Amino acid sequence: MKKKPTQSVTMMDQQQALYLALRARDRKFDGRFFVGVSSTGIYCRPVCSARTPKIENCTFYPSAAAAELAGFRPCLKCRPELAPGLALIDLGTRYAQVAVQLIEQGYLSEHSCEQLAARLGISDRHLRRIFAEQFGASPIDYAQSHRLLQAKRLLADTDLPLSEVAFSAGFGSLRRFNELFKTRYRLIPSELRSAAGRSGNAASSGLLFHLGYRPPYDWPRMLSFLQARAVSGVEYVAGKQYLRSMAVHQGGIDYQGWVSVQPEEASNRVRVEISPSLSRVTTEVLRRIRQLFDLDAAPDRIAETLGSLAAGAPGLRLPGCVDSFEQATRAVLGQLVSVKMAAIFAGRMAERWGTALEHPNGCVTQVFPGAARVAQLQPEDLRPLGVQLKRAAALIALARAVTDGRLPLDNVLDIEQGIKDLTTLPGIGNWTASYIAMRAWSWPDVFLAGDYLIKQRFPGMTPRQIEHYAERWRPWRSYATLHLWHNGNWEPSTDTKVSPSE
């Protein structure tokens, strides 16, 4: 290990604070930093159950990539790949947020760092500067670390052949995978698989994984939200189990299958079972599950900003999605109808134009139709399903804009502009566009001031006055919206005067 540089008083104070979090095994810091231990050459999560090292042997890093660049290997006990990630808003600039999303979707497996920067509209130098400040690593190093950790997860949790592990983790060749794995971890993949063991971790019908989160987590409200909106044939909620179909397009191939998710609250993690048909895209499937269940949120930071609004349910999370077009479609179908009726419309669409799963799982039999399929329809085609012609026309216009490339629905760089672009389509107003940003893009700072239930919580106030009041909840206004939906007894405080003329 390299000799530690002389530290300033501020750095020493920060290290002391991080060490206290390490000693306490404080779960709210899980995934926010990693600690390299010079006496072992290993880096750990702050919740690692191993004996706490002496502070003089600890170096703290903002990311797993930074720890690996410093020469540390991931701990086999706490498994850094199982740590929660960072929420979008915690990733600093929007450039960092979208860059990380693209990297974790495998963008740098087929493109250069310069192309990633161009995709973001910034220089390669600026992109590297952002990553150095945020993660202590370059975009390439971050991507390599992410691939290796995903491969490590697959080696430990599955019996997939090494070639399939390498492909699923994002490596272009088995040789490159073996070389980098040996260089970074000083192990060959088969040795790690032997060391990890898999006793008690097998699934009867699919591949089994675990994803961590920071407590608290309000599972009853999350599952109730998803159950009320479950699309027949596509989703199913029973007790604490959430089951749904999923389609992933990767490397020119379409993969389809099912995913089952169940919380294991005692361990602050979720159990994810993935059908064998999705084995080659497990990394992407797990990323989408993290987004759907908002597993990377920092509930302590959200609750601190929302104050009394979140006091009754500090673990409330923002439901995301696994497919942005599907979620946008459901938002359009939900205009001016009940939640139940919107789900019925979506289920009818899936039954008529979706793709049947080759190996269904119980009630989950269909994959929701994609944009290309919906773009081929005419408004009259949706009339027998009960969808009004204007709403059907809006939905088809959306599908055609996505298919033609005029309207990107994934990795949107400018959220406000994205909302404006949606409202230029016929039949899509600000509420629908904002709701798409909230759910499809998992944007944490959307406030639906014109929503019927929200207006009920602010009697006598105009939407503009409500928006003014909600400024106190930035950058977590999406979570504020959810809390207001769930809390019918909440009343606005009188500590902030709102001008009637606003």
N, C-alpha and C positions, 0 to 999 in steps of 0.2 A: 504494500500500500504506500501511496505517496505521503510524505510528511505534510501534516496539516498546516495551512498558512496561518500567520498571526491574525487574530480576530479582533475586531473593534468591540467596544463596550456594547453597542447595539446588537451586534452579531452574537455576543456571549449571552446577552439577556434573552435573545430569541432562542438560542440553543437550550438555555436553561428551561424555558417555557415548553419547548418541544420534548425535552427529557422528562419533565413532570407529566406530560400527557402520555409518554411512553410507559413510565412507571405505573400510572393509573390504568393503563390499557383502555384509555378513553375511546369509545367507539365512534364518537362524533368526528375524530381525527382520522379514522380508517380511510385510507386512500388519498388523504390530503398531503401526507408526506411519508417517506420511507426512511429507514435508518440503516446505515451501513456499519457493521461491527468489525473493527480492524483486527480483533483477536481471532475471529473466525473466517473473515473474508466473505461473509454472507450478509445480505440485506433483508430486512423484515418489514412487516406491517407494524404499526404501533400497537396492535392488539395481539401480537404474537404471545403465545402462552409460555414460551421458553424463558429461562431465567433472565431477568433484566441485566444487561451489561453495564459496566461502569461508564460514567459519562465521558471519561477521557478516551474511551474506545469507540465512541459513537460519532458518526457524521450524518447529518440530516440532509435529505435530498427532496426536491419538489416532485420528482417522478421516478418511476422504476427505471426509465431510460438513463437518467442521470446517475443513478446508483450503479447501473451496469457499466456505464462509460468509465466510472471510477474504479472498475475492476472487481466489483462485488457480484456474487452469485445469488439467485433467489433462494430464499429459505424453503426447504421441503416441508416444514412443519406448518407455517402460517400461509404459505402459498400466495405470494403477491398477486398472482393472476386472478385470485378470487376477491380481491378488494373492490369496494365500490369505486366507480370513476368519479370524475368531477362533473358537477352540473354545468350546463352551458354557460350560465351567467358567471360561474367561477373561473371560466377560461379566459377572462380578460376581454380583449377586443373580439369583434365579430369575425375578424380574419382568423384568429386562433380557433374560434368555435367551429367554423366551417371547415378549416383545414384539418382539424382533428376528426371531424365526421367523415371527411373524404378519405383520410388515411386509414381509419378503422374500417372503411368499406373497401379497402384495397386499392385506392387510387394510385399509390406509388408503386404498386406491383407492375403496372403497365405504363406509367408515365414518370417523367423526371421531376425533380424538385422545381426546376424552372417552369415546367408546364403547370405544376400545382400553383405556383405564384401567379402565373398568367391567368389561370382559372379564377383566381381571387382578385385580379386586377391590380396587383402590387408587384414590386420588384423581388427578385430572388433574395437579394440582400436584406430587404425589409422583412421578408418571411422568416429568414434565418434569425434575425434579431428578435422577432416576436417569440420564436420557440426558445431561444437562449434565455430570454427573460422569464418566460412562463414555465418552462420545463427543464432548463439547464441542459438542453440537448438540441441537436439539429433536427429538422424534419425527417431526414433519412434515418438518423439514430433512433428517433421516436418510433418510426415505422418498423424498424428492425426489432426493437424491443417488444413492440406490440405483437408482431408475428411470432417471436420466440415464446412469449408468455402464452399465447393461444395454442401454440404447438405443445408446450409443456402441459397445458390443461388437457389436451387431447391424448397425450401419452399417458397421463396419470388416470384419466377417467374413462378411456375407451380401449378397445382392442383393435382399433383401425390399423391397417398396414401403414408402415412408415411413409410410403409414397403418398397415401391418402391424407395422412396427418400434415405432410409438407404442403400439399395442394390446398387443403382446407384452411391452413394458417396463412396462406398468401405467398408461399415461396414458388418461384418459377421452376425450380428443379430440386430433386432430392439431394444432389451433390452440394448445392449452395446451402441447403438446409443443414446438412450434416456438418459442413465446414463452420458455419456461423454458430451453430449450437455448441460445437466442441470448443471454439474460441471463446465464446462468452461464458459458458457454463462449466467448461473444463470437464465435460462428461459427453459420452456419446448417447444418442437418444435411447438406445436399448437399455443402457445402464440406469437411466432415470426411470424408465418404465418398471424395471425390476425393483428399484429402491422405493418407488411410490407404493406399489401394491394396490390391489383393487378389491380387497375383501369387503363384502357388504355394499358395494357401490354399483352393482349391476342392475339394469332394468330389464324387465321381462320382455318388453316389446320394442324398445328403442334405446337410444343413447341417453345416459343420465348425467346431468351436470348440476352444479350449484352456483348461484349468483348471490353475492353479499349485498347488504344495504345498511345504512346508518339508522338506528332506531331513534325515535319511535316510528312505527308504520301503522296506519289505520287501515288494516286489511278489510274489516267489515264494510266500510264505506267504499273502498276501491272495488271490491267484488260486487257490491250492490249496484254501483254505478255501471259496471260492465254487464251485469246480468240484465238490468233494465233495458240495455241497448243491444243485447245479443242478437245477432242475425242468424236466423234458422238455417241450419246446414253448414254455416261457416264458423259459428261460435257456440259454446255451451258452458254454462256455469252451474256447478252442482256442489253445494257446500263450500269448501275452500278450494275446490279444483276449478281451474279455468282451462278450457280446451278449445283450440281453434285450428283452422287450416292456414297454410302459408305458402306463398310462391316467391321464389328468389331467382332472378335472372343474373347469371354470372358466367363470364367466359363464353358467351354466346349460347349457353345452355339454360333451359328453364327447369328448375327443380321445384317439385311440389310435394307437400306432405302435411303432417299435423304436429302440433306442439302442445304439451300439457304442462301447466304451471301450478305449483302448490306452495304456499308459504310454510316455512319451518321457523316459526317465530322464536322459539327458544334459542335458536342459533343465529338469528338475524340474517336469514338467507332464504332463498326460494329454491325449490327443487324443480328442475326443468328437464322434461323428457322429450326427446326429439325423435321423430320417426326415422328409420334407416334411410328412407328415400332422400332425406335432407343431410345425410352424413357429410357430404363434400362441401356444404355451405354452413356448417355449424357456427363458425365465427360470426357470420352475418346474422344468422337466426338469433343467436344470443344477444347481439347488439340491439336487434329490434325488440327483443323481450325487455331489455333494460330500458329502452325508450318507452315502451307501452306501459310499464309499471313504474316509471320514474324512479328507478332504483338508485340513481346517482344523486338524488336531491340531498340537500343539507338541511334537515328539518330544524335544527337549532337556529340557523341564520334566518330562515323564513319566519319562524315563530318570534324571533327577536324584533323583526321589522313589523310584523302584523300585530303584535301586542295582544290586546284583549280579544281581538277578532279570532285569533287562533288558539286562545287559551283552552277552549273546550275540546279541541281536536288537533293537537300539535303534530300528529302523524299523518295528516291529510295530504295525499299526493295528487299530482296532476296526471290524469290518464292521458297517455299518448296514443300511438297507433303503430301498426306493423307495416302499413302501406299508405302512403300519402294520398294516392288517388282514391283508394277505397274510403278513406276518412273524409276527403273532400266531397265525394259522392253522397255519403251519408249525411253530411252537413246540408247539402242542397236538398236532399229528399226530406229533411227535417224541417224545412221552412213551413211555418204556419200550420203544422200538424203536431200531434203529441209525440213524445219519445217512442211510445209503443208502436204507433202507426208508421213512423220513420223506419223502425226496425223491420216491420212487416214488409214495407216497400222494398227495402234492401234484400230481404230474404227472397222475395219473389224474383228480383233481378238475378240473384245468385242461382236460383233454381232454373231459370230460363236460359241465362246466357253465361253462367259460370262453367268451370271445368270440373268434372267429377274426379274425385281422388281415386287413384288406382287401388289404394289400400286405406279405406276410410276407418275412422275410429269412432265407434258408437254413433252419436248424432251428428258428428262432423263428417260431412260427405262431399262438400263442394269448396272450390276456391273462388273467391269473388271475382267477377269479370274485370279485366284490365281496361286501361284507357283505349287501347287499339280496338278492342271488341265493341265497347260502348260507342266509339266514334263512328262505327258503321251503321248505327241505328238511326231511325227517324223518330221524331217526337210521337207520332201516331203509334209506334211500336210499344210505347210504355203505357198507352191509354188503357189497355185491358188489365194492367196491373193496378189500376186505380190512381196513377200519377197524373196530375193535371198537365195539360199541354204546355203551358208556360214553364212549369218546373221541369218537364221533360226536355224542352228546348234548351233551358239553361244547363242542364246536365250534359247534354250532347255537345253543346258549345264548349263546355269545360273540357270534355274528353278530346275533342278535336284540337283545341288549343294546346293541350298537353302532348298529344300525338305529333302535332306539327312542330313542336319545339318552341312555340310562341310563349308558352307559360310553364316555366319550370316549377315543379312541386317538391323537388328534393334539393337539400343543401342550398336553400335560398339565402343569399348573402345579405340583402337589405330587406328586413322584415316589413318595414313601413311601406317600401315600394312594392313588395310582394302583395301586401294587402290592397294597395291601390290598383295593381294589375288585375287582381281578381275582380274588383268592383267594375272594371271596364267591360267585363263579360255581361251579356244580357241576363237579367234575372238574379244576379248576385249582388246583394247589398252589403253594407258595412258590417252588420252583425254576422252574416254568414262568412264573410272573408276573415273577420277577426277570430271567429270560432275555429276556422281552418288553421289559422296561425297558431292558436292555442293548442289544438289537438294534433294536427298533422305535422306541425313544425316544433311542437313541444316548447313554444316560446313562453317564458315565465311571466312576461310583463304585458299581458293583454287584459284590458278591462272592458267588460261589456256593459257600458253605462246605459245603453238603450234597451237592455234585456228586461223582459216583463217582471221577472222575480226580483232582479236587482232594483228596479224602480220601486217595487213594493217595500223594499228595505229603507228607502229614503223618501218618505211621504212629504209632499209639498216642495220637492226639489226638482229642478229641471235636469236633463241629462248633462248639461254643461256644468251645473253646480255639483252634480254627483261626480263627474270626472275630476273637478277641482278637489273635492274631498278625498278622492282615491289616490291623489298624488302622494300622500303620506305612505302608501304601501309599495311604492317603487323600490326595487325592480321585481316585486313578487305579486303584481296585481292579478295574474291568472289564478294564483292560489287564493287571493282575496275574493275573487269571483266565486270560486268553489265554496269557500267558507260561507259566503253570503247565501249561496243556493241552499246549503245544508242547515243554516241557522236562522230559522224563522223568528226567533225571539230577539235577534240582535237589533240594536238601535244606534244610530249615529250619535257620537258625543257632541257636546256643545262647546268644546274647547276651541274650535276653529270657526270663525265667522265666515259665512258665505254670503256674498252680496246678492240680493234678489235680482239685480240687473245682469248678473253674469250669465 
